Structures are given as C-alpha cells and as structure tokens.
Amino acid sequence: MVKILLSLIMTVALASLNNTKSDQVLKSMYERYHGKWYHNFTFVQTTERFKNDSLVNSSIWYEAISYPDKFRIDFGDLRNGDAVIFANDSAYNFGAGTLKSVKADKNDLTFLLGGMYFYTFEQVLGQVRDLHYDLEKFHEDAWKGRPVYVIGADKRNEKSNQLWIDKENLIVVRFIKYDENRKEEGILANHQQFGGGWSETEAVFYINDKLIQKEYYRECRANVEIDPAVFQPQSFGKVHWYKGK
C-alpha cells in the first residue's frame, strides 16, 4: 500500500513539475517580448509547392500581418484578386476579386509567431491549450545543433502536438501537429530580428512526412503604416499595402 501511495505521489509531482516547466518557458517568452514585439509585418514570399518530393510550381505571394490576429495573403499577380484574409476568427477566401467562401479559422501560426504577445498571459495559456498542446508534457532536446525546449512531448518521436522553442532566443523553430487524422510539421529557419521581435525568413512544411511547401521571404518590414482596410473583407480590391520597389 505504501509503495502504491508513493508511486501516486511521484506521478503527481512529476506531472506538476512538467506543467511548471512548460508554463515557465511560455512565461519567459512572454516576459521577453510582451510590449516589445513589432505590431505589424509585411513581406514578399517565393512559394514552392511539391508533390512526391518534386517541385510542382513556384509563385510569388504578398503577405501582411497585423497583430494579434489579422493576416492577409495575396497569391500571384495582385491584379488577379486571389487572396485570403484571416480576421474575426475566420478565413475569407477570394478568387478573381470575389468572395468565394468564409470558414472558421483562428490561424494558430499568427498567434504562436507573434500574436501571443498582445494578450494577457492567462489568455496565452488558455489558447495554447485550445490548440491541443499538452502543457503537462515537456522535455529538452536539440534542433539544428541548438538547444531547444519542447512543449507537448515528454520525449523525441512522441506522437503528440509539439512546439520546439529555441532556448536562447525563445522563439518557435518547429511545430508538429497530429490534429485531423494527419501529421503536420513546420520548420521555421533563418530567423532575423525585426522591431523588437523575430521572423523566420525560410519555412518548410510537411504533411504526413511528405514535403509540400517551401517558403522564402524578402522585402521584410516591421512596424510600417498599413491601412486597416487591408484586413477588412468588405474593402477587398479597394486598398493594398504593397506599393512595389
């Protein structure tokens, strides 16, 4: 009986410790960047799409972010009117200048890669849990030769949602998600500092371990003037942030 009680106590204690470690890492990230992270960000992206490890096509996307929760992507030639706007917890999809569909989408990457610093810390913890990252799971690892914290997994190769966070700079460098009966992985690389925060300038994405997309950023600018109408679906086609260089 004593052994059983001791085992239960150790289990609870370890769970509490792991939870504390996850919370502490998120708290450290929050304290470093809250009130300092740039408010908006624009960039031009070369996007390469792959199928069966072969390049299918390459195109230019124009992207703008307004934290904490607005993000716009224009696909290809701006005159074509093909785009998506993430706002109001929804994704508004446009084709040929016309609104084609609206669906619920909180766009978790916008939150994890900057938006989290514009909420209270209690809201951050709640939203990370809502994204199905288990804060009771935690371990330390290495990624690309650098030490990282891993939130959401107790060990490498565990099949669970995970955030890999660079230990020195406290930024997300990798995520793994097992939602919707598939594995999604994103690798964020070549980070540069902008306006009190960071941004990857290269990204690679996999679905079920198959390469689907590579991204390369240029013309990156933080804290620029952006008309709020850029992120308003009803104003689509009337205003745009990109002026060309």
C-alpha positions in Angstrom: 0.0 0.0 0.0 2.8 2.4 0.9 4.5 1.7 -2.4 1.3 2.4 -4.3 0.9 5.7 -2.4 4.5 6.7 -3.1 4.0 5.9 -6.8 0.9 8.0 -7.0 2.7 10.9 -5.2 5.7 10.7 -7.6 3.4 10.6 -10.6 1.5 13.8 -9.4 4.8 15.5 -8.5 6.3 14.8 -11.9 3.2 16.0 -13.8 3.2 19.2 -11.7 6.9 19.7 -12.5 6.4 19.2 -16.2 3.5 21.6 -16.2 5.6 24.1 -14.4 8.4 23.8 -16.9 6.0 24.4 -19.9 4.4 27.3 -18.1 7.8 28.8 -17.2 9.0 28.6 -20.8 5.9 30.3 -22.1 6.2 32.9 -19.3 9.8 33.5 -20.2 8.8 34.1 -23.9 6.0 36.3 -22.8 8.1 38.4 -20.5 10.9 38.9 -23.1 8.6 40.0 -25.9 5.4 41.4 -24.4 5.2 45.1 -25.2 8.3 44.9 -27.5 7.2 42.7 -30.4 6.5 44.6 -33.7 2.8 45.4 -34.3 2.7 44.5 -37.9 4.9 42.9 -40.6 4.9 42.8 -44.4 6.9 40.6 -46.8 7.1 39.1 -50.2 7.3 35.4 -50.4 8.5 32.9 -53.0 6.4 29.8 -52.6 7.4 26.4 -54.0 4.8 23.6 -54.0 5.9 20.0 -54.0 4.2 16.6 -54.8 6.0 13.3 -54.3 9.2 15.3 -53.5 9.1 17.0 -56.9 8.6 20.7 -57.5 5.2 21.3 -59.0 5.1 25.1 -59.2 6.6 28.3 -57.9 4.8 31.6 -57.3 5.0 34.9 -55.5 2.8 35.7 -52.5 2.3 39.1 -50.9 1.7 38.9 -47.1 0.8 41.3 -44.3 0.2 40.7 -40.6 -1.4 43.0 -38.1 -1.1 41.5 -34.6 -2.6 39.9 -32.7 -5.0 38.2 -35.2 -5.0 39.6 -38.7 -3.2 38.1 -41.7 -3.6 38.6 -45.4 -2.0 36.6 -48.3 -2.4 37.6 -51.9 -1.5 34.8 -54.3 0.4 35.6 -57.5 -0.3 38.8 -59.6 -2.1 41.3 -57.4 -4.4 42.2 -60.3 -5.8 38.7 -60.3 -7.7 39.3 -57.0 -6.8 35.9 -55.5 -6.3 36.1 -51.7 -7.2 35.0 -48.2 -7.8 37.3 -45.2 -7.7 35.9 -41.7 -9.7 38.1 -39.4 -12.5 37.8 -36.8 -11.5 34.2 -36.2 -12.4 33.4 -39.8 -10.8 32.9 -43.2 -12.2 34.9 -46.1 -11.2 33.4 -49.4 -11.3 35.5 -52.6 -10.9 34.4 -56.2 -10.8 36.8 -59.2 -11.7 39.6 -56.8 -14.9 37.9 -55.5 -15.5 36.5 -52.0 -15.8 32.7 -52.6 -16.1 31.3 -49.1 -15.9 32.1 -45.4 -14.9 29.5 -42.8 -13.9 29.5 -39.1 -10.1 29.7 -38.7 -8.2 31.3 -35.9 -4.9 30.9 -37.8 -2.8 29.4 -35.0 0.6 30.4 -36.5 -0.2 34.1 -36.4 -0.8 33.6 -32.7 2.3 31.5 -32.0 4.6 33.6 -34.1 3.8 37.0 -32.5 0.1 37.4 -31.7 0.6 35.8 -28.2 2.5 38.9 -27.0 -0.6 41.0 -27.4 -2.9 39.1 -25.0 -2.7 38.6 -21.2 -0.5 35.7 -20.1 -3.6 33.8 -18.8 -5.2 34.1 -22.3 -2.0 32.8 -23.8 -2.0 29.7 -21.6 -5.6 29.1 -22.5 -5.1 29.5 -26.2 -2.1 27.2 -26.3 -4.2 24.5 -24.5 -7.0 25.2 -27.0 -4.6 24.4 -29.8 -4.1 21.0 -28.2 -0.6 21.4 -26.9 -0.4 19.4 -23.6 1.4 21.7 -21.1 1.9 18.7 -18.8 4.4 17.3 -21.3 7.9 18.7 -21.6 11.5 17.9 -22.4 14.7 19.5 -23.6 16.3 18.5 -26.9 18.4 19.8 -29.7 17.4 21.2 -33.1 19.9 22.1 -35.9 22.7 22.0 -33.4 21.0 24.3 -30.9 19.3 23.5 -27.6 15.5 23.7 -27.5 12.6 23.3 -25.2 9.9 21.0 -26.4 6.4 21.7 -25.1 3.8 19.0 -25.6 6.0 15.8 -25.6 8.0 14.0 -22.9 10.4 12.5 -25.4 11.5 12.7 -29.0 9.3 11.0 -31.6 6.3 11.0 -29.4 3.1 11.3 -31.4 1.7 14.5 -29.9 1.3 18.1 -30.7 4.7 19.9 -30.1 6.3 23.3 -30.0 10.0 23.4 -30.4 11.4 26.6 -28.9 15.0 27.9 -29.3 16.4 28.0 -25.8 18.5 31.2 -26.3 16.1 33.4 -28.3 12.8 31.9 -27.1 11.2 31.6 -30.5 9.4 28.8 -32.2 11.6 27.0 -34.6 9.4 23.9 -35.3 5.9 22.6 -34.7 4.3 19.2 -35.1 0.5 18.7 -35.0 -1.5 15.5 -35.2 -4.9 17.0 -35.5 -7.4 16.0 -38.1 -6.0 12.5 -38.5 -2.8 13.6 -40.1 0.6 14.8 -39.2 1.6 18.4 -40.0 5.1 19.7 -39.4 6.5 23.1 -39.9 10.2 24.1 -39.8 11.0 27.8 -39.4 14.5 28.8 -40.2 17.0 31.7 -40.9 15.4 34.0 -38.3 16.2 37.7 -38.4 15.4 40.3 -35.8 12.8 43.0 -36.6 11.4 45.8 -34.4 11.8 44.1 -31.0 10.9 40.6 -32.3 12.0 38.0 -34.8 10.8 36.4 -38.0 11.8 33.3 -39.9 12.8 34.1 -43.5 12.6 30.5 -44.7 9.9 27.8 -43.8 9.3 24.2 -44.9 6.1 22.3 -44.4 5.3 18.6 -44.4 2.1 16.6 -44.4 2.4 13.0 -43.2 6.2 13.4 -43.6 5.8 14.4 -47.3 7.3 17.7 -48.4 4.5 20.0 -49.6 5.8 23.6 -49.4 8.9 25.7 -49.1 8.9 29.5 -48.5 11.5 32.2 -48.8 10.8 35.7 -47.6 12.2 39.0 -48.9 11.4 42.8 -48.5 10.6 42.1 -44.8 9.5 45.2 -42.9 8.2 45.7 -39.4 6.1 48.4 -37.9 5.1 50.0 -41.2 2.0 52.0 -41.9 -0.8 49.8 -43.1 -4.4 50.9 -43.8 -6.6 48.8 -41.5 -8.9 48.4 -44.5 -6.3 45.9 -45.9 -7.6 43.4 -43.5 -11.3 44.2 -43.9 -13.1 41.7 -46.3 -15.6 44.4 -47.3 -12.8 46.6 -48.6 -11.1 43.9 -50.7 -9.9 45.3 -54.0 -10.0 48.9 -52.8 -6.8 49.1 -51.0 -3.5 47.2 -50.7 -0.3 47.6 -48.7 2.2 46.6 -51.4 3.5 49.6 -53.5 6.3 47.8 -55.2 10.0 48.6 -55.1 
